[in-house]
Amino acid sequence: MASPALPTPAKAQPSPEQENLLRNLPSDARAAYERSHNWADPGVLDPVILAILSDFAPHSCAAHLTTLPGSTRLIDDLGFDSLAITEVVFFAEDLFGISITNREIAEVRTIDDLRAFIRSKVATRSTP
């Protein structure tokens, strides 16, 4: 008896704007974005989220974000300021096609908070 075929993901293509944003991310982040985009699975977005943080992080912490615990605080521990957080928000909104309010982002304090928040927003957006 033949084994059942695995489902084939819908090959949704990123918009030209999203392609432009993805161009500067590391290859593992681009691959994670593609998996998430094609399979509608926000659970694989960690490399993308960390790459976005690295792009806007103060230079002293950008290189080691992947080694930090999820409880690391964006402002107090990593030195993010309101401008850097705003840039992260704008980038995430454009890349993932989500909307983030000031009130929502004010609740995000740690790396894990940001991961969970973006996954939740992307999952909500992906729901038909």
C-alpha atoms as an extended CHARMM CRD file, in Angstrom:
* protein
*
       128  EXT
         1         1  MET       CA              0.0000000000        0.0000000000        0.0000000000  PROA      1               0.0000000000
         2         2  ALA       CA              1.3930000000        3.3930000000       -0.9490000000  PROA      2               0.0000000000
         3         3  SER       CA              1.9900000000        5.8780000000        1.8270000000  PROA      3               0.0000000000
         4         4  PRO       CA             -0.1990000000        8.9880000000        1.7990000000  PROA      4               0.0000000000
         5         5  ALA       CA              1.2600000000       11.9780000000        0.0350000000  PROA      5               0.0000000000
         6         6  LEU       CA              2.3410000000       14.9210000000        2.1320000000  PROA      6               0.0000000000
         7         7  PRO       CA              0.3360000000       18.0930000000        1.6140000000  PROA      7               0.0000000000
         8         8  THR       CA              1.8240000000       20.5930000000       -0.7550000000  PROA      8               0.0000000000
         9         9  PRO       CA              2.0140000000       24.1320000000        0.5520000000  PROA      9               0.0000000000
        10        10  ALA       CA              0.3650000000       26.9340000000       -1.2940000000  PROA      10              0.0000000000
        11        11  LYS       CA              3.1600000000       28.8170000000       -3.0180000000  PROA      11              0.0000000000
        12        12  ALA       CA              2.2030000000       32.3160000000       -1.9910000000  PROA      12              0.0000000000
        13        13  GLN       CA              4.7030000000       34.8110000000       -3.2580000000  PROA      13              0.0000000000
        14        14  PRO       CA              5.8900000000       37.7170000000       -1.1110000000  PROA      14              0.0000000000
        15        15  SER       CA              5.0680000000       41.1290000000       -2.4970000000  PROA      15              0.0000000000
        16        16  PRO       CA              7.8580000000       43.1780000000       -4.0840000000  PROA      16              0.0000000000
        17        17  GLU       CA              8.0000000000       45.2610000000       -0.8850000000  PROA      17              0.0000000000
        18        18  GLN       CA              8.3700000000       42.1250000000        1.2340000000  PROA      18              0.0000000000
        19        19  GLU       CA             11.0420000000       40.7960000000       -1.1290000000  PROA      19              0.0000000000
        20        20  ASN       CA             12.9400000000       44.0390000000       -0.6930000000  PROA      20              0.0000000000
        21        21  LEU       CA             12.7600000000       43.7410000000        3.1120000000  PROA      21              0.0000000000
        22        22  LEU       CA             13.8470000000       40.1010000000        3.0180000000  PROA      22              0.0000000000
        23        23  ARG       CA             16.8580000000       40.8420000000        0.8380000000  PROA      23              0.0000000000
        24        24  ASN       CA             18.9770000000       42.0580000000        3.7600000000  PROA      24              0.0000000000
        25        25  LEU       CA             18.0620000000       39.2860000000        6.1840000000  PROA      25              0.0000000000
        26        26  PRO       CA             20.3590000000       36.2760000000        6.6670000000  PROA      26              0.0000000000
        27        27  SER       CA             19.5740000000       33.1710000000        4.6210000000  PROA      27              0.0000000000
        28        28  ASP       CA             18.1920000000       31.2170000000        7.5980000000  PROA      28              0.0000000000
        29        29  ALA       CA             15.7510000000       34.0500000000        8.3150000000  PROA      29              0.0000000000
        30        30  ARG       CA             14.6610000000       34.2170000000        4.6640000000  PROA      30              0.0000000000
        31        31  ALA       CA             14.1260000000       30.4300000000        4.6500000000  PROA      31              0.0000000000
        32        32  ALA       CA             12.0910000000       30.6170000000        7.8760000000  PROA      32              0.0000000000
        33        33  TYR       CA              9.9730000000       33.4120000000        6.4080000000  PROA      33              0.0000000000
        34        34  GLU       CA              9.3180000000       31.3360000000        3.2890000000  PROA      34              0.0000000000
        35        35  ARG       CA              8.3350000000       28.2830000000        5.3860000000  PROA      35              0.0000000000
        36        36  SER       CA              6.0170000000       30.4450000000        7.4590000000  PROA      36              0.0000000000
        37        37  HSD       CA              4.5780000000       32.2030000000        4.4310000000  PROA      37              0.0000000000
        38        38  ASN       CA              3.9720000000       29.0310000000        2.4110000000  PROA      38              0.0000000000
        39        39  TRP       CA              2.7050000000       26.8230000000        5.2230000000  PROA      39              0.0000000000
        40        40  ALA       CA              0.9290000000       29.6070000000        7.1700000000  PROA      40              0.0000000000
        41        41  ASP       CA              2.9320000000       28.5330000000       10.2320000000  PROA      41              0.0000000000
        42        42  PRO       CA              3.9930000000       31.4390000000       12.4610000000  PROA      42              0.0000000000
        43        43  GLY       CA              5.7510000000       28.9540000000       14.7720000000  PROA      43              0.0000000000
        44        44  VAL       CA              8.8550000000       28.9650000000       12.5640000000  PROA      44              0.0000000000
        45        45  LEU       CA              9.4240000000       32.7170000000       12.6520000000  PROA      45              0.0000000000
        46        46  ASP       CA             12.0840000000       32.9070000000       15.4050000000  PROA      46              0.0000000000
        47        47  PRO       CA             15.0430000000       33.3240000000       12.9970000000  PROA      47              0.0000000000
        48        48  VAL       CA             13.1570000000       36.1330000000       11.2320000000  PROA      48              0.0000000000
        49        49  ILE       CA             12.2810000000       37.9090000000       14.4740000000  PROA      49              0.0000000000
        50        50  LEU       CA             15.8550000000       37.6480000000       15.7780000000  PROA      50              0.0000000000
        51        51  ALA       CA             17.2270000000       38.9090000000       12.4440000000  PROA      51              0.0000000000
        52        52  ILE       CA             14.9240000000       41.9290000000       12.6200000000  PROA      52              0.0000000000
        53        53  LEU       CA             16.0530000000       42.6210000000       16.1880000000  PROA      53              0.0000000000
        54        54  SER       CA             19.6960000000       42.2780000000       15.1430000000  PROA      54              0.0000000000
        55        55  ASP       CA             19.2170000000       44.8070000000       12.3450000000  PROA      55              0.0000000000
        56        56  PHE       CA             17.9180000000       47.4490000000       14.7260000000  PROA      56              0.0000000000
        57        57  ALA       CA             19.8330000000       46.5210000000       17.8860000000  PROA      57              0.0000000000
        58        58  PRO       CA             22.5780000000       48.6800000000       19.3320000000  PROA      58              0.0000000000
        59        59  HSD       CA             25.8340000000       47.4550000000       17.7630000000  PROA      59              0.0000000000
        60        60  SER       CA             27.1250000000       46.0610000000       21.0380000000  PROA      60              0.0000000000
        61        61  CYS       CA             24.4310000000       43.3660000000       21.2570000000  PROA      61              0.0000000000
        62        62  ALA       CA             23.4720000000       42.5600000000       17.6650000000  PROA      62              0.0000000000
        63        63  ALA       CA             26.0100000000       39.7770000000       17.1850000000  PROA      63              0.0000000000
        64        64  HSD       CA             24.8900000000       37.6120000000       20.0880000000  PROA      64              0.0000000000
        65        65  LEU       CA             21.0900000000       37.8650000000       20.1530000000  PROA      65              0.0000000000
        66        66  THR       CA             20.6350000000       34.1840000000       19.3180000000  PROA      66              0.0000000000
        67        67  THR       CA             22.5510000000       33.1610000000       22.4410000000  PROA      67              0.0000000000
        68        68  LEU       CA             20.5210000000       35.2650000000       24.8750000000  PROA      68              0.0000000000
        69        69  PRO       CA             17.7020000000       33.8730000000       27.0130000000  PROA      69              0.0000000000
        70        70  GLY       CA             14.1670000000       34.7960000000       26.0110000000  PROA      70              0.0000000000
        71        71  SER       CA             13.7700000000       36.7370000000       29.2420000000  PROA      71              0.0000000000
        72        72  THR       CA             16.3140000000       39.3140000000       28.0510000000  PROA      72              0.0000000000
        73        73  ARG       CA             14.6650000000       42.7430000000       28.2050000000  PROA      73              0.0000000000
        74        74  LEU       CA             14.7540000000       44.8140000000       25.0320000000  PROA      74              0.0000000000
        75        75  ILE       CA             15.2160000000       48.2090000000       26.6720000000  PROA      75              0.0000000000
        76        76  ASP       CA             16.9120000000       47.4870000000       29.9940000000  PROA      76              0.0000000000
        77        77  ASP       CA             19.2620000000       44.6870000000       28.8970000000  PROA      77              0.0000000000
        78        78  LEU       CA             19.8140000000       45.3230000000       25.1870000000  PROA      78              0.0000000000
        79        79  GLY       CA             19.6520000000       49.0980000000       25.1490000000  PROA      79              0.0000000000
        80        80  PHE       CA             16.8390000000       49.4850000000       22.6240000000  PROA      80              0.0000000000
        81        81  ASP       CA             15.3530000000       52.9500000000       22.6320000000  PROA      81              0.0000000000
        82        82  SER       CA             11.9390000000       54.0790000000       21.4290000000  PROA      82              0.0000000000
        83        83  LEU       CA             13.2440000000       54.8580000000       17.9220000000  PROA      83              0.0000000000
        84        84  ALA       CA             14.7500000000       51.3750000000       17.4970000000  PROA      84              0.0000000000
        85        85  ILE       CA             11.5610000000       49.7360000000       18.7530000000  PROA      85              0.0000000000
        86        86  THR       CA              9.5120000000       51.8740000000       16.3540000000  PROA      86              0.0000000000
        87        87  GLU       CA             11.7440000000       50.7470000000       13.4830000000  PROA      87              0.0000000000
        88        88  VAL       CA             11.2820000000       47.0890000000       14.5010000000  PROA      88              0.0000000000
        89        89  VAL       CA              7.4980000000       47.6340000000       14.5700000000  PROA      89              0.0000000000
        90        90  PHE       CA              7.4040000000       49.2910000000       11.1350000000  PROA      90              0.0000000000
        91        91  PHE       CA              9.6180000000       46.5850000000        9.6200000000  PROA      91              0.0000000000
        92        92  ALA       CA              7.4840000000       43.7820000000       11.1350000000  PROA      92              0.0000000000
        93        93  GLU       CA              4.2520000000       45.4300000000        9.9650000000  PROA      93              0.0000000000
        94        94  ASP       CA              5.5360000000       45.7300000000        6.4030000000  PROA      94              0.0000000000
        95        95  LEU       CA              7.1050000000       42.2640000000        6.2630000000  PROA      95              0.0000000000
        96        96  PHE       CA              4.2860000000       40.2900000000        7.8570000000  PROA      96              0.0000000000
        97        97  GLY       CA              1.3270000000       42.3940000000        6.7140000000  PROA      97              0.0000000000
        98        98  ILE       CA              0.2050000000       43.0290000000       10.2870000000  PROA      98              0.0000000000
        99        99  SER       CA             -0.8320000000       46.1000000000       12.2280000000  PROA      99              0.0000000000
       100       100  ILE       CA              0.6830000000       46.9130000000       15.6220000000  PROA      100             0.0000000000
       101       101  THR       CA             -0.6560000000       49.6250000000       17.8730000000  PROA      101             0.0000000000
       102       102  ASN       CA              1.4100000000       51.6600000000       20.3130000000  PROA      102             0.0000000000
       103       103  ARG       CA             -0.5770000000       50.1510000000       23.1720000000  PROA      103             0.0000000000
       104       104  GLU       CA              0.2080000000       46.6090000000       22.0140000000  PROA      104             0.0000000000
       105       105  ILE       CA              3.9280000000       47.1550000000       21.5840000000  PROA      105             0.0000000000
       106       106  ALA       CA              4.1520000000       48.8700000000       24.9740000000  PROA      106             0.0000000000
       107       107  GLU       CA              3.3610000000       45.4720000000       26.5310000000  PROA      107             0.0000000000
       108       108  VAL       CA              6.3360000000       43.8350000000       24.8070000000  PROA      108             0.0000000000
       109       109  ARG       CA              9.2850000000       43.8560000000       27.1650000000  PROA      109             0.0000000000
       110       110  THR       CA             11.4540000000       40.8150000000       26.3940000000  PROA      110             0.0000000000
       111       111  ILE       CA             12.6950000000       38.8100000000       23.4210000000  PROA      111             0.0000000000
       112       112  ASP       CA             10.1330000000       36.0980000000       24.2450000000  PROA      112             0.0000000000
       113       113  ASP       CA              7.3640000000       38.7070000000       24.4880000000  PROA      113             0.0000000000
       114       114  LEU       CA              8.2420000000       39.9160000000       20.9960000000  PROA      114             0.0000000000
       115       115  ARG       CA              8.3860000000       36.3780000000       19.5900000000  PROA      115             0.0000000000
       116       116  ALA       CA              4.9920000000       35.4750000000       21.0540000000  PROA      116             0.0000000000
       117       117  PHE       CA              3.4500000000       38.7790000000       20.0300000000  PROA      117             0.0000000000
       118       118  ILE       CA              4.5390000000       38.5770000000       16.3860000000  PROA      118             0.0000000000
       119       119  ARG       CA              3.5770000000       34.8910000000       16.1180000000  PROA      119             0.0000000000
       120       120  SER       CA              0.1360000000       35.7420000000       17.5080000000  PROA      120             0.0000000000
       121       121  LYS       CA             -0.3410000000       38.6480000000       15.1100000000  PROA      121             0.0000000000
       122       122  VAL       CA              0.7690000000       36.5610000000       12.1170000000  PROA      122             0.0000000000
       123       123  ALA       CA             -1.4690000000       33.6420000000       13.1560000000  PROA      123             0.0000000000
       124       124  THR       CA             -4.4360000000       35.9670000000       13.5330000000  PROA      124             0.0000000000
       125       125  ARG       CA             -3.7610000000       37.4670000000       10.1260000000  PROA      125             0.0000000000
       126       126  SER       CA             -3.4900000000       33.9930000000        8.5600000000  PROA      126             0.0000000000
       127       127  THR       CA             -6.8210000000       32.8220000000        9.8980000000  PROA      127             0.0000000000
       128       128  PRO       CA             -9.4720000000       32.8510000000        7.1640000000  PROA      128             0.0000000000
